[in-house]
Amino acid sequence: MKFYESGDEGVALLPVSYKDWEVKAKEILAAGPFDYVNGGAGAGDTMRANLEAFQKHHIHARICCDVSERDLSIELFGKEIPVPIMLAPIGVNSILHPEAEVAPAKAAAKLGVPYILSNVSTKSMEEVAEAMGDALRWFQLYPPMDQELTDSFLKRAEDAGYSAIVVTIDSTLLGWREKDLNNKYLPFLSGEGMGNYFSDPVFRSKLEVPPEQDVKGASKKALEEGNNVTFTWKDFEYICNKTSLPVLLKGVTHSDDALLAFEHGADGIIVSNHGGRQLDGGVATLDVLPSICEAVENRIPVLLDSGIRRGADILKAIALGATAVLIGRPFAYGLAVAGQTGVAKVLENLIAETELQLAISGRSSIKEVDGLFLKRADE
């Protein structure tokens, strides 16, 4: 496939580079919404570490190779995906654009890129499913304290055509986010990001009054459910046994936890530190990716999140063992700038750059990207 040959003059004035999207989004958004997406935990050391980790590895190109036909496709849980890219579960998209999660969902569906819907989406999982038709989508679950609510979320996701569950356990407590604290900004309290809770019959049955009569009270109740600091491997195993869908564990950065996840029923792992938004001074995801892949011995797919900005980053992650990568902040900025069109343009640019990088490195298929593809900067 030659993604980069399909131009679109109608969006020619939109940015190309990640930094330009970021700058444009900052011009459009108020400080609260922009800093909510842009900021990290504490001093931002984990965010920087995520980015710097990619600079430790250089692509080792080959020459005199026939790269006239390129193939970026992968297979994941029995489904062929045209590119090794997914949209990460970013919540409260309504603070970025009026169409909220529907816009990135439609953009992803059009390009064949799987979309992971955030548990804290403003649009409900059913609304997003309707917008995507038969396109591939997964549902992220922040495990609630209430097991009955967990069961309800899982059943709703299955009924709405989501094909995997992404259990996220690295944000049972919100990190120390100084930009949000300075802005006094927590969008959830006004009902943003509450679409799946407010539409859930189990959640509504536990309220004294409906969310429509007390938005703040219902929002606080939902946040309490998400602060599940007692979640254990036993609880994770319960989720794996409760649903017929593949279950991935997101938030893994330690090889021992990767092995435990596999032993307790995980069908896949997402190496993530929440984009540096939770633990300041944490390890970079790319740095720990090889050890996690080694721990699970390729028995389940391992995906990488946090720090992906360019096509070279995607190929480096694949070379170090990732099956696919998740894109977060780049598509959020595209959403803020131009809605569905902006998300689509960000993805198109990223896919085109990845394909060109692959070809220029002397490879014609993503399947040829392995350990020999890279050379460490210190070698």
ZIKAMO-V227348 format. One record per residue. RES is the residue in one small letter. PSI is psi in whole degrees, -180 to 180 (NA if undefined). Layout:
# ZIKAMO-V227348
res = [RES	RES]
psi = [PSI	PSI]
This chain:
# ZIKAMO-V227348
res = [m	k	f	y	e	s	g	d	e	g	v	a	l	l	p	v	s	y	k	d	w	e	v	k	a	k	e	i	l	a	a	g	p	f	d	y	v	n	g	g	a	g	a	g	d	t	m	r	a	n	l	e	a	f	q	k	h	h	i	h	a	r	i	c	c	d	v	s	e	r	d	l	s	i	e	l	f	g	k	e	i	p	v	p	i	m	l	a	p	i	g	v	n	s	i	l	h	p	e	a	e	v	a	p	a	k	a	a	a	k	l	g	v	p	y	i	l	s	n	v	s	t	k	s	m	e	e	v	a	e	a	m	g	d	a	l	r	w	f	q	l	y	p	p	m	d	q	e	l	t	d	s	f	l	k	r	a	e	d	a	g	y	s	a	i	v	v	t	i	d	s	t	l	l	g	w	r	e	k	d	l	n	n	k	y	l	p	f	l	s	g	e	g	m	g	n	y	f	s	d	p	v	f	r	s	k	l	e	v	p	p	e	q	d	v	k	g	a	s	k	k	a	l	e	e	g	n	n	v	t	f	t	w	k	d	f	e	y	i	c	n	k	t	s	l	p	v	l	l	k	g	v	t	h	s	d	d	a	l	l	a	f	e	h	g	a	d	g	i	i	v	s	n	h	g	g	r	q	l	d	g	g	v	a	t	l	d	v	l	p	s	i	c	e	a	v	e	n	r	i	p	v	l	l	d	s	g	i	r	r	g	a	d	i	l	k	a	i	a	l	g	a	t	a	v	l	i	g	r	p	f	a	y	g	l	a	v	a	g	q	t	g	v	a	k	v	l	e	n	l	i	a	e	t	e	l	q	l	a	i	s	g	r	s	s	i	k	e	v	d	g	l	f	l	k	r	a	d	e]
psi = [145	80	-35	-8	-9	90	164	98	-24	-20	26	-24	-5	155	165	-55	155	-45	-37	-38	-42	-45	-44	-41	-38	-33	-32	-42	154	165	-41	-58	-42	-48	-29	-40	-43	-30	166	-172	141	-127	-3	16	-36	-39	-46	-40	-39	-45	-43	-26	-34	-25	-10	-9	135	143	130	94	151	159	174	45	141	108	29	-27	130	146	112	2	151	167	135	119	44	4	137	131	132	-24	154	47	140	155	125	157	93	127	179	52	-16	-19	-11	-32	145	-31	-6	-134	-17	-37	-54	-32	-44	-41	-44	-43	-41	-34	-2	18	124	143	128	111	131	144	-36	53	149	-36	142	161	-31	-41	-43	-40	-42	-39	-27	-14	-127	6	154	130	146	160	129	138	119	107	119	160	-38	115	-32	-36	-38	-48	-41	-46	-44	-45	-42	-41	-44	-47	-29	6	18	140	2	158	130	99	120	123	14	14	38	-20	138	138	169	94	100	-34	-43	-38	-42	-39	-8	50	116	92	-23	-33	-19	10	-5	139	12	14	-41	-29	-51	-21	1	127	-35	-47	-46	-33	-19	-3	148	-37	154	156	-31	-24	-20	78	-46	-43	-43	-38	-42	-39	-41	-42	-37	-39	-38	-21	62	76	-1	7	131	178	-31	-41	-39	-42	-37	-46	-44	-38	-21	-27	151	-8	155	142	126	147	120	135	12	129	3	135	-34	-39	-34	-44	-41	-39	-45	-45	-26	12	4	137	-10	164	140	112	115	145	30	35	23	16	-4	-66	115	140	18	171	151	142	-40	-33	-33	-8	-49	-40	-32	-42	-40	-38	-40	-4	39	21	-23	154	145	122	158	135	156	111	-4	121	-27	169	-38	-37	-42	-47	-37	-41	-43	-43	-30	7	-10	142	-38	172	159	136	129	-91	-40	-45	-27	-41	-39	-40	-44	-38	-43	26	-140	-40	-40	-43	-45	-41	-41	-46	-44	-44	-44	-41	-45	-44	-41	-43	-42	-43	-42	-49	-44	-26	-5	19	146	-12	145	-23	-16	-4	107	-164	-28	-9	-23	156	129	145	-26	7	NA]
